[in-house]
Amino acid sequence: MKARVHVMLKDGVLDPQGQAVAHALGALGFEGVGDVRQGKVIDLELHETDTEAARAKVREMCEKLLANTVIERYDIEIG
Amino acid sequence: MKARVHVMLKDGVLDPQGQAVAHALGALGFEGVGDVRQGKVIDLELHETDTEAARAKVREMCEKLLANTVIERYDIEIG
C-alpha cells in the first residue's frame, strides 16, 4: 500500500524558502505570482494492507518524526 | 488561482533523504515500511484566471526554476 504525506508550514509561520522561490520567479520575469509556500512530500511504501490501519500508522509517523507539529501541519493520502 | 507542484527525484536516482527517513522510522520501531521517497511540494497563488494558461506558466516555472529536470520529475495540479 502506498501513502503520500504532505508536510507544510502552518499558516502564519514565515516561509523563507517560499519567499525565495517567489522572489526568484519574479526575477525570471514571471508576473502575477502571489504567495508561494514550499513544503515536503513523502511517499511511503507500506506492507500494511488495511487502509485505516495504514492511515493510523502514518499519522503516528507524522507525529513522531515526519512533521514538527509545533510549526508544521500534515495531510495523509492513502492508496 | 492556486497551483500545487510536486517535485520528486526520478526513479532510479538515489534518494538519501528518503533512505534517512526510512532508517529513522525503523529505529523508532515502525515495521513494514518499504521504500521511502522525499520531494518538494510548492503551493503557488497565481493571478491568472485561465486554467490552461496557468498550467503552461507553471510548467515553464518548473522547467526554469522549480525542478532540476536532469534528476527530478514534476507534476502540476491546478485549482
Backbone of each chain as nested JSON, in Angstrom:
{
  "chains": [
    {"id": "A", "residues": [
      {"number": 1, "name": "MET", "atoms": {"N": [0.835, -1.19, 0.0], "CA": [0.0, 0.0, 0.0], "C": [0.879, 1.252, 0.0]}},
      {"number": 2, "name": "LYS", "atoms": {"N": [0.47, 2.234, -0.813], "CA": [1.25, 3.474, -0.872], "C": [0.57, 4.561, -0.045]}},
      {"number": 3, "name": "ALA", "atoms": {"N": [1.404, 5.418, 0.575], "CA": [0.887, 6.572, 1.304], "C": [1.683, 7.789, 0.857]}},
      {"number": 4, "name": "ARG", "atoms": {"N": [0.977, 8.905, 0.772], "CA": [1.666, 10.163, 0.471], "C": [1.366, 11.157, 1.581]}},
      {"number": 5, "name": "VAL", "atoms": {"N": [2.42, 11.769, 2.112], "CA": [2.285, 12.747, 3.195], "C": [2.776, 14.102, 2.679]}},
      {"number": 6, "name": "HIS", "atoms": {"N": [1.964, 15.124, 2.914], "CA": [2.407, 16.491, 2.654], "C": [2.666, 17.15, 4.006]}},
      {"number": 7, "name": "VAL", "atoms": {"N": [3.83, 17.742, 4.162], "CA": [4.157, 18.469, 5.389], "C": [4.4, 19.919, 5.0]}},
      {"number": 8, "name": "MET", "atoms": {"N": [3.553, 20.807, 5.499], "CA": [3.654, 22.225, 5.151], "C": [3.755, 23.064, 6.428]}},
      {"number": 9, "name": "LEU", "atoms": {"N": [4.383, 24.215, 6.322], "CA": [4.405, 25.132, 7.453], "C": [2.971, 25.608, 7.722]}},
      {"number": 10, "name": "LYS", "atoms": {"N": [2.64, 25.76, 8.996], "CA": [1.311, 26.261, 9.342], "C": [1.147, 27.686, 8.814]}},
      {"number": 11, "name": "ASP", "atoms": {"N": [-0.109, 28.057, 8.523], "CA": [-0.373, 29.423, 8.076], "C": [0.131, 30.397, 9.144]}},
      {"number": 12, "name": "GLY", "atoms": {"N": [0.727, 31.47, 8.684], "CA": [1.209, 32.467, 9.651], "C": [2.666, 32.261, 10.019]}},
      {"number": 13, "name": "VAL", "atoms": {"N": [3.2, 31.065, 9.762], "CA": [4.618, 30.83, 10.021], "C": [5.405, 31.301, 8.806]}},
      {"number": 14, "name": "LEU", "atoms": {"N": [6.413, 32.115, 9.039], "CA": [7.236, 32.651, 7.943], "C": [7.847, 31.507, 7.138]}},
      {"number": 15, "name": "ASP", "atoms": {"N": [7.79, 31.644, 5.801], "CA": [8.302, 30.589, 4.927], "C": [9.419, 31.172, 4.051]}},
      {"number": 16, "name": "PRO", "atoms": {"N": [10.64, 31.231, 4.56], "CA": [11.724, 31.843, 3.789], "C": [11.978, 31.163, 2.445]}},
      {"number": 17, "name": "GLN", "atoms": {"N": [11.802, 29.825, 2.416], "CA": [12.007, 29.119, 1.138], "C": [10.955, 29.555, 0.118]}},
      {"number": 18, "name": "GLY", "atoms": {"N": [9.726, 29.63, 0.571], "CA": [8.657, 30.06, -0.323], "C": [8.904, 31.467, -0.828]}},
      {"number": 19, "name": "GLN", "atoms": {"N": [9.364, 32.326, 0.067], "CA": [9.648, 33.713, -0.336], "C": [10.797, 33.759, -1.336]}},
      {"number": 20, "name": "ALA", "atoms": {"N": [11.789, 32.931, -1.113], "CA": [12.94, 32.9, -2.029], "C": [12.489, 32.447, -3.418]}},
      {"number": 21, "name": "VAL", "atoms": {"N": [11.593, 31.459, -3.462], "CA": [11.075, 30.986, -4.751], "C": [10.275, 32.103, -5.426]}},
      {"number": 22, "name": "ALA", "atoms": {"N": [9.432, 32.765, -4.652], "CA": [8.621, 33.854, -5.216], "C": [9.518, 34.957, -5.782]}},
      {"number": 23, "name": "HIS", "atoms": {"N": [10.555, 35.271, -5.032], "CA": [11.493, 36.323, -5.477], "C": [12.199, 35.904, -6.767]}},
      {"number": 24, "name": "ALA", "atoms": {"N": [12.639, 34.644, -6.803], "CA": [13.374, 34.149, -7.986], "C": [12.454, 34.107, -9.213]}},
      {"number": 25, "name": "LEU", "atoms": {"N": [11.195, 33.729, -9.0], "CA": [10.252, 33.704, -10.126], "C": [10.068, 35.12, -10.679]}},
      {"number": 26, "name": "GLY", "atoms": {"N": [10.0, 36.078, -9.769], "CA": [9.872, 37.464, -10.221], "C": [11.092, 37.91, -11.004]}},
      {"number": 27, "name": "ALA", "atoms": {"N": [12.243, 37.521, -10.526], "CA": [13.494, 37.896, -11.203], "C": [13.588, 37.249, -12.585]}},
      {"number": 28, "name": "LEU", "atoms": {"N": [12.918, 36.101, -12.745], "CA": [12.93, 35.418, -14.055], "C": [11.863, 35.995, -14.987]}},
      {"number": 29, "name": "GLY", "atoms": {"N": [11.103, 36.958, -14.465], "CA": [10.124, 37.628, -15.324], "C": [8.718, 37.063, -15.235]}},
      {"number": 30, "name": "PHE", "atoms": {"N": [8.479, 36.165, -14.301], "CA": [7.119, 35.627, -14.139], "C": [6.276, 36.64, -13.361]}},
      {"number": 31, "name": "GLU", "atoms": {"N": [5.22, 37.113, -14.006], "CA": [4.346, 38.065, -13.334], "C": [3.113, 37.364, -12.788]}},
      {"number": 32, "name": "GLY", "atoms": {"N": [2.384, 38.074, -11.931], "CA": [1.124, 37.52, -11.437], "C": [1.291, 36.363, -10.488]}},
      {"number": 33, "name": "VAL", "atoms": {"N": [2.396, 36.37, -9.757], "CA": [2.623, 35.296, -8.769], "C": [2.424, 35.89, -7.383]}},
      {"number": 34, "name": "GLY", "atoms": {"N": [1.493, 35.317, -6.65], "CA": [1.228, 35.79, -5.283], "C": [2.054, 35.012, -4.284]}},
      {"number": 35, "name": "ASP", "atoms": {"N": [1.392, 34.54, -3.243], "CA": [2.082, 33.824, -2.173], "C": [2.597, 32.476, -2.674]}},
      {"number": 36, "name": "VAL", "atoms": {"N": [3.8, 32.103, -2.223], "CA": [4.385, 30.797, -2.557], "C": [4.756, 30.115, -1.235]}},
      {"number": 37, "name": "ARG", "atoms": {"N": [4.307, 28.881, -1.072], "CA": [4.639, 28.118, 0.136], "C": [5.307, 26.813, -0.299]}},
      {"number": 38, "name": "GLN", "atoms": {"N": [6.417, 26.471, 0.346], "CA": [7.108, 25.227, -0.011], "C": [7.137, 24.293, 1.189]}},
      {"number": 39, "name": "GLY", "atoms": {"N": [6.902, 22.993, 0.91], "CA": [6.95, 22.01, 1.991], "C": [7.545, 20.711, 1.492]}},
      {"number": 40, "name": "LYS", "atoms": {"N": [7.32, 19.661, 2.26], "CA": [7.862, 18.34, 1.913], "C": [6.727, 17.413, 1.467]}},
      {"number": 41, "name": "VAL", "atoms": {"N": [7.06, 16.541, 0.525], "CA": [6.133, 15.459, 0.178], "C": [6.911, 14.154, 0.379]}},
      {"number": 42, "name": "ILE", "atoms": {"N": [6.309, 13.219, 1.073], "CA": [6.989, 11.966, 1.394], "C": [6.102, 10.819, 0.919]}},
      {"number": 43, "name": "ASP", "atoms": {"N": [6.647, 10.012, 0.034], "CA": [5.929, 8.831, -0.461], "C": [6.457, 7.598, 0.271]}},
      {"number": 44, "name": "LEU", "atoms": {"N": [5.538, 6.835, 0.838], "CA": [5.929, 5.655, 1.616], "C": [5.286, 4.408, 1.032]}},
      {"number": 45, "name": "GLU", "atoms": {"N": [6.068, 3.347, 0.973], "CA": [5.51, 2.03, 0.632], "C": [5.34, 1.267, 1.937]}},
      {"number": 46, "name": "LEU", "atoms": {"N": [4.093, 0.824, 2.195], "CA": [3.785, 0.13, 3.452], "C": [3.339, -1.304, 3.148]}},
      {"number": 47, "name": "HIS", "atoms": {"N": [3.791, -2.225, 3.987], "CA": [3.362, -3.62, 3.799], "C": [1.926, -3.789, 4.306]}},
      {"number": 48, "name": "GLU", "atoms": {"N": [1.447, -2.85, 5.094], "CA": [0.088, -2.888, 5.658], "C": [-0.942, -2.985, 4.524]}},
      {"number": 49, "name": "THR", "atoms": {"N": [-1.976, -3.774, 4.715], "CA": [-2.984, -3.922, 3.65], "C": [-4.322, -3.29, 4.035]}},
      {"number": 50, "name": "ASP", "atoms": {"N": [-4.487, -2.97, 5.325], "CA": [-5.732, -2.344, 5.759], "C": [-5.586, -0.828, 5.726]}},
      {"number": 51, "name": "THR", "atoms": {"N": [-6.503, -0.171, 5.017], "CA": [-6.392, 1.279, 4.796], "C": [-6.377, 2.082, 6.088]}},
      {"number": 52, "name": "GLU", "atoms": {"N": [-7.326, 1.766, 6.982], "CA": [-7.391, 2.564, 8.217], "C": [-6.197, 2.288, 9.127]}},
      {"number": 53, "name": "ALA", "atoms": {"N": [-5.729, 1.06, 9.133], "CA": [-4.536, 0.743, 9.945], "C": [-3.332, 1.485, 9.372]}},
      {"number": 54, "name": "ALA", "atoms": {"N": [-3.276, 1.542, 8.05], "CA": [-2.166, 2.254, 7.407], "C": [-2.237, 3.743, 7.736]}},
      {"number": 55, "name": "ARG", "atoms": {"N": [-3.448, 4.293, 7.663], "CA": [-3.604, 5.727, 7.973], "C": [-3.171, 6.028, 9.412]}},
      {"number": 56, "name": "ALA", "atoms": {"N": [-3.564, 5.172, 10.332], "CA": [-3.211, 5.382, 11.74], "C": [-1.692, 5.299, 11.926]}},
      {"number": 57, "name": "LYS", "atoms": {"N": [-1.086, 4.347, 11.236], "CA": [0.38, 4.182, 11.369], "C": [1.1, 5.414, 10.808]}},
      {"number": 58, "name": "VAL", "atoms": {"N": [0.642, 5.899, 9.657], "CA": [1.295, 7.066, 9.051], "C": [1.08, 8.304, 9.91]}},
      {"number": 59, "name": "ARG", "atoms": {"N": [-0.113, 8.417, 10.504], "CA": [-0.362, 9.559, 11.402], "C": [0.645, 9.528, 12.558]}},
      {"number": 60, "name": "GLU", "atoms": {"N": [0.895, 8.343, 13.089], "CA": [1.859, 8.215, 14.185], "C": [3.273, 8.582, 13.713]}},
      {"number": 61, "name": "MET", "atoms": {"N": [3.602, 8.173, 12.475], "CA": [4.907, 8.53, 11.899], "C": [5.051, 10.05, 11.803]}},
      {"number": 62, "name": "CYS", "atoms": {"N": [3.954, 10.7, 11.403], "CA": [3.985, 12.171, 11.264], "C": [4.197, 12.819, 12.622]}},
      {"number": 63, "name": "GLU", "atoms": {"N": [3.446, 12.329, 13.608], "CA": [3.528, 12.919, 14.943], "C": [4.917, 12.706, 15.569]}},
      {"number": 64, "name": "LYS", "atoms": {"N": [5.525, 11.562, 15.268], "CA": [6.806, 11.24, 15.921], "C": [8.033, 11.712, 15.155]}},
      {"number": 65, "name": "LEU", "atoms": {"N": [7.882, 11.79, 13.792], "CA": [9.122, 12.046, 13.026], "C": [8.952, 13.008, 11.847]}},
      {"number": 66, "name": "LEU", "atoms": {"N": [7.934, 12.741, 11.027], "CA": [7.897, 13.413, 9.719], "C": [7.549, 14.902, 9.813]}},
      {"number": 67, "name": "ALA", "atoms": {"N": [6.814, 15.289, 10.839], "CA": [6.414, 16.7, 10.937], "C": [6.785, 17.267, 12.304]}},
      {"number": 68, "name": "ASN", "atoms": {"N": [7.198, 18.519, 12.317], "CA": [7.374, 19.235, 13.584], "C": [6.052, 19.926, 13.849]}},
      {"number": 69, "name": "THR", "atoms": {"N": [5.218, 19.288, 14.628], "CA": [3.819, 19.715, 14.746], "C": [3.652, 21.058, 15.46]}},
      {"number": 70, "name": "VAL", "atoms": {"N": [4.758, 21.607, 15.978], "CA": [4.665, 22.957, 16.564], "C": [4.459, 23.979, 15.44]}},
      {"number": 71, "name": "ILE", "atoms": {"N": [5.196, 23.821, 14.349], "CA": [5.12, 24.814, 13.268], "C": [4.637, 24.227, 11.944]}},
      {"number": 72, "name": "GLU", "atoms": {"N": [4.472, 22.904, 11.902], "CA": [4.06, 22.283, 10.642], "C": [2.733, 21.544, 10.785]}},
      {"number": 73, "name": "ARG", "atoms": {"N": [1.961, 21.494, 9.685], "CA": [0.764, 20.65, 9.599], "C": [1.03, 19.618, 8.506]}},
      {"number": 74, "name": "TYR", "atoms": {"N": [0.258, 18.54, 8.567], "CA": [0.471, 17.482, 7.569], "C": [-0.867, 16.944, 7.101]}},
      {"number": 75, "name": "ASP", "atoms": {"N": [-0.866, 16.376, 5.896], "CA": [-2.054, 15.648, 5.46], "C": [-1.588, 14.339, 4.838]}},
      {"number": 76, "name": "ILE", "atoms": {"N": [-2.461, 13.341, 4.933], "CA": [-2.105, 11.966, 4.554], "C": [-3.041, 11.474, 3.46]}},
      {"number": 77, "name": "GLU", "atoms": {"N": [-2.458, 10.961, 2.386], "CA": [-3.248, 10.312, 1.328], "C": [-2.853, 8.838, 1.314]}},
      {"number": 78, "name": "ILE", "atoms": {"N": [-3.856, 7.962, 1.378], "CA": [-3.563, 6.517, 1.391], "C": [-4.039, 5.899, 0.066]}},
      {"number": 79, "name": "GLY", "atoms": {"N": [-3.223, 4.996, -0.483], "CA": [-3.672, 4.23, -1.671], "C": [-3.293, 4.874, -2.982]}}
    ]},
    {"id": "B", "residues": [
      {"number": 1, "name": "MET", "atoms": {"N": [-5.985, 31.961, -8.622], "CA": [-5.963, 30.528, -8.884], "C": [-4.787, 29.905, -8.136]}},
      {"number": 2, "name": "LYS", "atoms": {"N": [-5.045, 28.726, -7.577], "CA": [-3.977, 28.039, -6.84], "C": [-3.384, 26.922, -7.707]}},
      {"number": 3, "name": "ALA", "atoms": {"N": [-2.071, 26.704, -7.555], "CA": [-1.402, 25.597, -8.226], "C": [-0.547, 24.87, -7.196]}},
      {"number": 4, "name": "ARG", "atoms": {"N": [-0.494, 23.568, -7.354], "CA": [0.38, 22.769, -6.491], "C": [1.332, 21.976, -7.371]}},
      {"number": 5, "name": "VAL", "atoms": {"N": [2.613, 22.057, -7.066], "CA": [3.643, 21.348, -7.82], "C": [4.331, 20.351, -6.882]}},
      {"number": 6, "name": "HIS", "atoms": {"N": [4.446, 19.12, -7.364], "CA": [5.255, 18.127, -6.655], "C": [6.539, 17.925, -7.451]}},
      {"number": 7, "name": "VAL", "atoms": {"N": [7.661, 18.04, -6.8], "CA": [8.957, 17.786, -7.445], "C": [9.594, 16.598, -6.728]}},
      {"number": 8, "name": "MET", "atoms": {"N": [9.784, 15.505, -7.47], "CA": [10.347, 14.288, -6.888], "C": [11.574, 13.86, -7.692]}},
      {"number": 9, "name": "LEU", "atoms": {"N": [12.474, 13.155, -7.032], "CA": [13.599, 12.596, -7.765], "C": [13.086, 11.536, -8.743]}},
      {"number": 10, "name": "LYS", "atoms": {"N": [13.69, 11.46, -9.901], "CA": [13.288, 10.438, -10.871], "C": [13.574, 9.047, -10.301]}},
      {"number": 11, "name": "ASP", "atoms": {"N": [12.784, 8.067, -10.748], "CA": [13.018, 6.688, -10.32], "C": [14.449, 6.298, -10.688]}},
      {"number": 12, "name": "GLY", "atoms": {"N": [15.109, 5.589, -9.79], "CA": [16.479, 5.16, -10.091], "C": [17.525, 6.119, -9.56]}},
      {"number": 13, "name": "VAL", "atoms": {"N": [17.107, 7.348, -9.245], "CA": [18.066, 8.295, -8.661], "C": [18.086, 8.069, -7.149]}},
      {"number": 14, "name": "LEU", "atoms": {"N": [19.275, 7.912, -6.602], "CA": [19.434, 7.662, -5.163], "C": [18.793, 8.805, -4.368]}},
      {"number": 15, "name": "ASP", "atoms": {"N": [18.024, 8.418, -3.321], "CA": [17.328, 9.423, -2.507], "C": [17.809, 9.313, -1.057]}},
      {"number": 16, "name": "PRO", "atoms": {"N": [18.92, 9.957, -0.743], "CA": [19.465, 9.839, 0.618], "C": [18.501, 10.315, 1.704]}},
      {"number": 17, "name": "GLN", "atoms": {"N": [17.716, 11.357, 1.385], "CA": [16.755, 11.836, 2.385], "C": [15.696, 10.76, 2.653]}},
      {"number": 18, "name": "GLY", "atoms": {"N": [15.202, 10.174, 1.586], "CA": [14.205, 9.133, 1.749], "C": [14.762, 7.953, 2.542]}},
      {"number": 19, "name": "GLN", "atoms": {"N": [16.008, 7.609, 2.255], "CA": [16.645, 6.499, 2.979], "C": [16.812, 6.848, 4.458]}},
      {"number": 20, "name": "ALA", "atoms": {"N": [17.167, 8.103, 4.715], "CA": [17.348, 8.528, 6.114], "C": [16.02, 8.436, 6.856]}},
      {"number": 21, "name": "VAL", "atoms": {"N": [14.938, 8.835, 6.199], "CA": [13.614, 8.753, 6.835], "C": [13.252, 7.287, 7.091]}},
      {"number": 22, "name": "ALA", "atoms": {"N": [13.488, 6.441, 6.1], "CA": [13.174, 5.015, 6.264], "C": [13.958, 4.423, 7.433]}},
      {"number": 23, "name": "HIS", "atoms": {"N": [15.215, 4.782, 7.508], "CA": [16.076, 4.275, 8.585], "C": [15.573, 4.752, 9.95]}},
      {"number": 24, "name": "ALA", "atoms": {"N": [15.209, 6.045, 10.005], "CA": [14.746, 6.614, 11.284], "C": [13.42, 5.98, 11.706]}},
      {"number": 25, "name": "LEU", "atoms": {"N": [12.546, 5.731, 10.737], "CA": [11.272, 5.082, 11.065], "C": [11.525, 3.69, 11.642]}},
      {"number": 26, "name": "GLY", "atoms": {"N": [12.481, 2.99, 11.059], "CA": [12.825, 1.666, 11.583], "C": [13.362, 1.757, 12.996]}},
      {"number": 27, "name": "ALA", "atoms": {"N": [14.193, 2.754, 13.223], "CA": [14.78, 2.929, 14.562], "C": [13.713, 3.278, 15.594]}},
      {"number": 28, "name": "LEU", "atoms": {"N": [12.631, 3.909, 15.123], "CA": [11.528, 4.259, 16.04], "C": [10.572, 3.081, 16.24]}},
      {"number": 29, "name": "GLY", "atoms": {"N": [10.87, 1.968, 15.566], "CA": [10.073, 0.764, 15.78], "C": [8.943, 0.56, 14.786]}},
      {"number": 30, "name": "PHE", "atoms": {"N": [8.9, 1.384, 13.737], "CA": [7.858, 1.203, 12.727], "C": [8.271, 0.049, 11.805]}},
      {"number": 31, "name": "GLU", "atoms": {"N": [7.45, -0.982, 11.781], "CA": [7.752, -2.117, 10.903], "C": [6.919, -2.041, 9.631]}},
      {"number": 32, "name": "GLY", "atoms": {"N": [7.297, -2.841, 8.641], "CA": [6.507, -2.91, 7.403], "C": [6.594, -1.666, 6.559]}},
      {"number": 33, "name": "VAL", "atoms": {"N": [7.753, -0.994, 6.647], "CA": [7.95, 0.2, 5.808], "C": [8.931, -0.165, 4.699]}},
      {"number": 34, "name": "GLY", "atoms": {"N": [8.482, -0.003, 3.475], "CA": [9.354, -0.292, 2.336], "C": [10.084, 0.96, 1.895]}},
      {"number": 35, "name": "ASP", "atoms": {"N": [10.028, 1.213, 0.585], "CA": [10.745, 2.35, 0.02], "C": [10.121, 3.665, 0.479]}},
      {"number": 36, "name": "VAL", "atoms": {"N": [10.973, 4.654, 0.764], "CA": [10.514, 5.992, 1.141], "C": [11.183, 6.987, 0.187]}},
      {"number": 37, "name": "ARG", "atoms": {"N": [10.392, 7.85, -0.421], "CA": [10.941, 8.886, -1.316], "C": [10.467, 10.239, -0.812]}},
      {"number": 38, "name": "GLN", "atoms": {"N": [11.393, 11.191, -0.743], "CA": [11.013, 12.521, -0.256], "C": [11.268, 13.548, -1.345]}},
      {"number": 39, "name": "GLY", "atoms": {"N": [10.317, 14.502, -1.5], "CA": [10.499, 15.56, -2.502], "C": [9.949, 16.868, -1.972]}},
      {"number": 40, "name": "LYS", "atoms": {"N": [9.731, 17.785, -2.903], "CA": [9.223, 19.117, -2.542], "C": [7.773, 19.263, -3.017]}},
      {"number": 41, "name": "VAL", "atoms": {"N": [7.015, 20.014, -2.244], "CA": [5.687, 20.407, -2.709], "C": [5.66, 21.935, -2.629]}},
      {"number": 42, "name": "ILE", "atoms": {"N": [5.225, 22.545, -3.7], "CA": [5.224, 24.012, -3.768], "C": [3.814, 24.475, -4.119]}},
      {"number": 43, "name": "ASP", "atoms": {"N": [3.24, 25.274, -3.251], "CA": [1.907, 25.839, -3.485], "C": [2.069, 27.277, -3.969]}},
      {"number": 44, "name": "LEU", "atoms": {"N": [1.441, 27.575, -5.096], "CA": [1.571, 28.903, -5.688], "C": [0.198, 29.557, -5.829]}},
      {"number": 45, "name": "GLU", "atoms": {"N": [0.12, 30.828, -5.503], "CA": [-1.083, 31.618, -5.795], "C": [-0.807, 32.408, -7.077]}},
      {"number": 46, "name": "LEU", "atoms": {"N": [-1.668, 32.228, -8.068], "CA": [-1.468, 32.887, -9.358], "C": [-2.633, 33.836, -9.635]}},
      {"number": 47, "name": "HIS", "atoms": {"N": [-2.306, 34.993, -10.198], "CA": [-3.374, 35.939, -10.553], "C": [-4.088, 35.46, -11.821]}},
      {"number": 48, "name": "GLU", "atoms": {"N": [-3.468, 34.581, -12.567], "CA": [-4.038, 34.038, -13.806], "C": [-5.406, 33.419, -13.524]}},
      {"number": 49, "name": "THR", "atoms": {"N": [-6.366, 33.619, -14.445], "CA": [-7.703, 33.048, -14.211], "C": [-8.012, 31.912, -15.184]}},
      {"number": 50, "name": "ASP", "atoms": {"N": [-7.209, 31.805, -16.268], "CA": [-7.437, 30.729, -17.225], "C": [-6.61, 29.5, -16.845]}},
      {"number": 51, "name": "THR", "atoms": {"N": [-7.29, 28.351, -16.705], "CA": [-6.634, 27.136, -16.198], "C": [-5.477, 26.687, -17.076]}},
      {"number": 52, "name": "GLU", "atoms": {"N": [-5.706, 26.64, -18.385], "CA": [-4.624, 26.151, -19.258], "C": [-3.457, 27.134, -19.316]}},
      {"number": 53, "name": "ALA", "atoms": {"N": [-3.778, 28.427, -19.281], "CA": [-2.684, 29.409, -19.28], "C": [-1.877, 29.266, -17.988]}},
      {"number": 54, "name": "ALA", "atoms": {"N": [-2.596, 29.02, -16.901], "CA": [-1.91, 28.861, -15.609], "C": [-1.034, 27.605, -15.65]}},
      {"number": 55, "name": "ARG", "atoms": {"N": [-1.559, 26.515, -16.211], "CA": [-0.784, 25.272, -16.292], "C": [0.49, 25.481, -17.122]}},
      {"number": 56, "name": "ALA", "atoms": {"N": [0.352, 26.183, -18.226], "CA": [1.511, 26.428, -19.102], "C": [2.551, 27.28, -18.368]}},
      {"number": 57, "name": "LYS", "atoms": {"N": [2.068, 28.269, -17.634], "CA": [3.002, 29.159, -16.894], "C": [3.741, 28.366, -15.82]}},
      {"number": 58, "name": "VAL", "atoms": {"N": [3.006, 27.523, -15.103], "CA": [3.641, 26.741, -14.025], "C": [4.62, 25.725, -14.608]}},
      {"number": 59, "name": "ARG", "atoms": {"N": [4.26, 25.15, -15.764], "CA": [5.187, 24.21, -16.413], "C": [6.494, 24.934, -16.737]}},
      {"number": 60, "name": "GLU", "atoms": {"N": [6.387, 26.162, -17.23], "CA": [7.588, 26.945, -17.549], "C": [8.394, 27.246, -16.274]}},
      {"number": 61, "name": "MET", "atoms": {"N": [7.686, 27.534, -15.175], "CA": [8.357, 27.779, -13.889], "C": [9.136, 26.53, -13.463]}},
      {"number": 62, "name": "CYS", "atoms": {"N": [8.534, 25.372, -13.68], "CA": [9.191, 24.107, -13.303], "C": [10.446, 23.903, -14.143]}},
      {"number": 63, "name": "GLU", "atoms": {"N": [10.305, 24.119, -15.432], "CA": [11.427, 23.887, -16.342], "C": [12.58, 24.861, -16.061]}},
      {"number": 64, "name": "LYS", "atoms": {"N": [12.231, 26.096, -15.674], "CA": [13.275, 27.124, -15.485], "C": [13.851, 27.186, -14.071]}},
      {"number": 65, "name": "LEU", "atoms": {"N": [12.995, 26.809, -13.071], "CA": [13.455, 27.057, -11.69], "C": [13.126, 25.947, -10.699]}},
      {"number": 66, "name": "LEU", "atoms": {"N": [11.86, 25.526, -10.682], "CA": [11.401, 24.703, -9.556], "C": [11.967, 23.278, -9.576]}},
      {"number": 67, "name": "ALA", "atoms": {"N": [12.288, 22.775, -10.745], "CA": [12.79, 21.389, -10.815], "C": [14.111, 21.326, -11.575]}},
      {"number": 68, "name": "ASN", "atoms": {"N": [14.984, 20.467, -11.124], "CA": [16.206, 20.165, -11.892], "C": [15.85, 18.961, -12.766]}},
      {"number": 69, "name": "THR", "atoms": {"N": [15.462, 19.249, -13.983], "CA": [14.838, 18.207, -14.816], "C": [15.814, 17.109, -15.242]}},
      {"number": 70, "name": "VAL", "atoms": {"N": [17.091, 17.275, -14.9], "CA": [18.045, 16.189, -15.189], "C": [17.767, 15.009, -14.247]}},
      {"number": 71, "name": "ILE", "atoms": {"N": [17.515, 15.319, -12.972], "CA": [17.322, 14.245, -11.987], "C": [15.945, 14.267, -11.337]}},
      {"number": 72, "name": "GLU", "atoms": {"N": [15.156, 15.309, -11.629], "CA": [13.851, 15.415, -10.976], "C": [12.721, 15.414, -12.001]}},
      {"number": 73, "name": "ARG", "atoms": {"N": [11.566, 14.875, -11.585], "CA": [10.335, 14.988, -12.378], "C": [9.345, 15.813, -11.555]}},
      {"number": 74, "name": "TYR", "atoms": {"N": [8.349, 16.369, -12.238], "CA": [7.377, 17.198, -11.513], "C": [5.973, 16.916, -12.023]}},
      {"number": 75, "name": "ASP", "atoms": {"N": [4.999, 17.174, -11.168], "CA": [3.622, 17.148, -11.646], "C": [2.92, 18.387, -11.123]}},
      {"number": 76, "name": "ILE", "atoms": {"N": [1.91, 18.809, -11.871], "CA": [1.243, 20.09, -11.605], "C": [-0.25, 19.86, -11.379]}},
      {"number": 77, "name": "GLU", "atoms": {"N": [-0.754, 20.385, -10.279], "CA": [-2.202, 20.371, -10.034], "C": [-2.679, 21.824, -10.044]}},
      {"number": 78, "name": "ILE", "atoms": {"N": [-3.724, 22.081, -10.834], "CA": [-4.225, 23.466, -10.923], "C": [-5.614, 23.52, -10.264]}},
      {"number": 79, "name": "GLY", "atoms": {"N": [-5.863, 24.61, -9.508], "CA": [-7.202, 24.843, -8.98], "C": [-7.449, 24.248, -7.608]}}
    ]}
  ]
}
